[in-house]
Amino acid sequence: MATPLHPIGLTMHASYALLFTPSGQQGPAAGWFVFQLAAVFAIIYFMILRPQKKQRERHNQLLASLQKGDKVLTSGGILGEVVHLKDDEVTVKSGEARLVIVRSNIANILNRSIEAKSQ
């Protein structure tokens, strides 16, 4: 008899049976395997996918609230003030230059202008 592979006492034959059961038969631990698979997917969902979805929704709300006069920081590190808005493009004044930036590349709105706060 082979030596146990895991502290729970699975032998080489038992671990082989867990992985490679014939398609028509259910092994003694088939339910356990399905439970482990579901647990892994649940962990991936709650640790990775759900927080990314919430972050994406917050970013979309930030972009939807973008207004003329807002001070913005782009994903490339450019600081500027919004001077013109289109559907998917934003014109930003940074120093003496005016840059046309894709709306989705705006990382953060730093502060709102006084007129935007009063509206």
C-alpha positions in Angstrom: 0.0 0.0 0.0 1.3 3.5 -0.8 2.1 6.1 1.8 -0.5 8.8 2.5 -0.1 12.0 0.4 -2.0 14.3 2.7 -2.6 14.4 6.4 -6.2 13.3 5.9 -4.8 9.9 4.7 -5.4 9.8 1.0 -3.4 7.2 -0.7 -2.0 7.5 -4.3 -4.9 5.3 -5.5 -7.6 7.4 -3.7 -6.2 10.7 -5.1 -6.1 9.2 -8.6 -9.7 8.2 -8.2 -10.7 11.7 -7.1 -9.1 13.2 -10.3 -9.9 10.6 -12.9 -13.3 8.9 -12.3 -14.9 7.5 -15.4 -17.5 9.8 -16.9 -20.6 7.7 -16.0 -19.6 7.1 -12.3 -19.7 9.4 -9.3 -16.7 8.9 -7.0 -17.2 9.0 -3.2 -15.8 12.6 -3.1 -17.5 14.0 -6.2 -19.7 16.2 -4.1 -16.7 17.4 -2.1 -14.9 18.3 -5.4 -18.0 20.3 -6.6 -18.1 22.1 -3.2 -14.4 23.0 -3.5 -14.8 24.3 -7.0 -17.8 26.4 -6.0 -15.8 27.8 -3.0 -12.9 28.8 -5.3 -15.3 30.6 -7.7 -17.0 32.4 -4.7 -13.6 33.5 -3.4 -12.6 34.8 -6.8 -15.9 36.7 -7.2 -15.9 38.3 -3.8 -12.1 39.1 -3.7 -11.5 40.2 -7.3 -14.6 40.6 -9.6 -17.0 42.4 -7.2 -14.5 45.1 -6.0 -13.5 45.8 -9.6 -17.1 46.2 -10.6 -17.7 48.7 -7.8 -14.6 50.6 -8.7 -15.6 50.7 -12.4 -19.1 52.0 -11.4 -17.5 54.8 -9.2 -15.2 55.8 -12.0 -18.2 56.0 -14.5 -20.1 58.1 -12.0 -17.1 60.4 -11.7 -16.8 60.8 -15.5 -20.6 61.4 -15.7 -20.3 64.3 -13.2 -17.4 65.9 -15.0 -18.1 69.6 -15.7 -16.5 72.6 -17.3 -14.0 74.2 -14.8 -13.2 71.1 -12.9 -9.5 70.5 -12.0 -8.6 67.0 -13.2 -5.8 64.5 -13.0 -5.3 62.2 -16.0 -4.1 58.7 -15.8 -0.9 59.9 -17.5 -0.3 62.4 -14.6 -1.3 65.6 -16.4 -3.0 68.2 -14.2 -5.4 70.6 -15.8 -8.7 72.4 -15.9 -11.6 71.2 -18.1 -12.4 73.8 -20.7 -14.6 71.8 -23.2 -16.6 68.6 -23.0 -17.7 66.3 -25.8 -19.2 62.8 -25.7 -16.0 60.9 -25.2 -13.4 63.7 -25.4 -12.4 66.4 -22.9 -10.3 69.5 -23.7 -8.0 70.2 -20.7 -6.0 73.4 -20.2 -2.6 72.6 -18.6 -0.3 75.6 -18.2 -0.4 77.3 -21.6 -1.3 74.2 -23.6 -4.7 72.8 -24.4 -4.9 69.0 -24.7 -7.7 66.8 -26.0 -8.0 63.7 -23.8 -10.3 60.7 -24.0 -12.8 61.0 -21.2 -12.0 57.5 -19.8 -8.4 58.6 -19.1 -9.4 61.1 -16.4 -8.4 59.4 -13.2 -9.7 61.9 -10.6 -11.5 65.2 -10.2 -9.3 67.2 -7.7 -11.6 70.1 -6.8 -14.6 71.7 -8.3 -14.8 75.3 -9.3 -16.9 77.7 -7.2 -19.7 78.0 -9.8 -20.1 74.2 -10.0 -20.5 73.9 -6.2 -23.2 76.5 -6.1 -25.3 74.9 -8.8 
